[in-house]
Amino acid sequence: MVSADTKVRAAFVVLGVVCWYGTMLVTENAAIQWAVLIGVGVIAPTVIAETRLRDG
């Protein structure tokens, strides 16, 4: 059985890759592409998981 936290993280990883690809179509700036990929795929689900833990 997959936990809710894993489902959220997986969804944000997929969303991060889609957003990263979208930024590749818009800009060639690698820093912006990297920031979108890491921000959406790693940082956002971590913040959500921590918030859900804190709220219990």
Secondary structure, 3 states (H helix, E strand, C coil): CCCHHHHHHHHHHHHHHHHHHHHHHHCCCHHHHHHHHHHHHHHHHHHHHHHHHHHC
